[in-house]
Amino acid sequence: MKARLLLLVLSLYLSFAVLGCSKQSSPDSSNAQNAADNQGPPDSNSATDQAKEQKQKAVKREPLVVPAGTTVTVNLGSALGSKLSQAGQTFTGDVAKDVLVGNTVAIPKGADISGTVTDAKPLGKFAGGAVLQVRLDSIKLHGTEVAVQSDPRTFTAKGKGKRTAVATGGGAALGGIIGALAGGGKGAAIGLAAGAGAGAGGAAFTGNKDIVLPAESAVSFQLSQALELRR
């Protein structure tokens, strides 16, 4: 009798234990299911935005190419001239107007530039007249100096009229000879005066002008090679 009673108590205890475990596990599984339902499928709009962003980044990484033959106009920062300048002298300035590639500004107006005087010959120093040749070397973009290859710009001026004096060191004697050849008498006196001026450090030529490009002058250069710009 006692054994049956004990068995009944154990059975009831086990039943209550199993029922309690099932009640505890049920809310957890229900909460997990609710969380999964609330999470739902991936947001298609978010995925599209991410794809667009990645595409934009890929486009930004592609370099912008300014083709050969493109004109870059600059404003000179200081005066240059066949008599003022020397070969090898550098000069500075800034870009006079935007340089476009399609609808994109590749080189903005105001960007700093640097260049080199590759040749400078004043009138009277060499046969053939005055010569001034300049070249564009670099452009400063986003704080970085970018080297460029450009065709040099050459300015020339031919002398006009007859030479009436010699360069420094000619002296009055040679001036007198020039005056005598011009007709003697009054011509000789003119020649002597011209020669004296030359000997004192001058060089006089009638009707001749040297090449001068004042500060802020606009000078256009053409790129001889394509320019690749990182964005």
Stockholm file with secondary structure:
# STOCKHOLM 1.0

chainA/1-231         MKARLLLLVLSLYLSFAVLGCSKQSSPDSSNAQNAADNQGPPDSNSATDQAKEQKQKAVKREPLVVPAGTTVTVNLGSALGSKLSQAGQTFTGDVAKDVLVGNTVAIPKGADISGTVTDAKPLGKFAGGAVLQVRLDSIKLHGTEVAVQSDPRTFTAKGKGKRTAVATGGGAALGGIIGALAGGGKGAAIGLAAGAGAGAGGAAFTGNKDIVLPAESAVSFQLSQALELRR
#=GR chainA/1-231 SS CHHHHHHHHHHHHHHHHHHHHHHHHHHHHHHHHHHHHHHCSCCHHHHHHHHHHHHHHHHHHSCEEECTTCEEEEEESSCEETTTCCTTCEEEEEESSCEEETTEEEECTTCEEEEEEEEEECBTTBTTCEEEEEEEEEEEETTEEEECCBCCEEEEECCCSCBCSCSTTCHHHHHHHHHHHTTSTHHHHHHHHHHHHHHTTCCCBTTCCCCEECTTCEEEEEBSSCEEECC
#=GC SS_cons         CHHHHHHHHHHHHHHHHHHHHHHHHHHHHHHHHHHHHHHCSCCHHHHHHHHHHHHHHHHHHSCEEECTTCEEEEEESSCEETTTCCTTCEEEEEESSCEEETTEEEECTTCEEEEEEEEEECBTTBTTCEEEEEEEEEEEETTEEEECCBCCEEEEECCCSCBCSCSTTCHHHHHHHHHHHTTSTHHHHHHHHHHHHHHTTCCCBTTCCCCEECTTCEEEEEBSSCEEECC
//
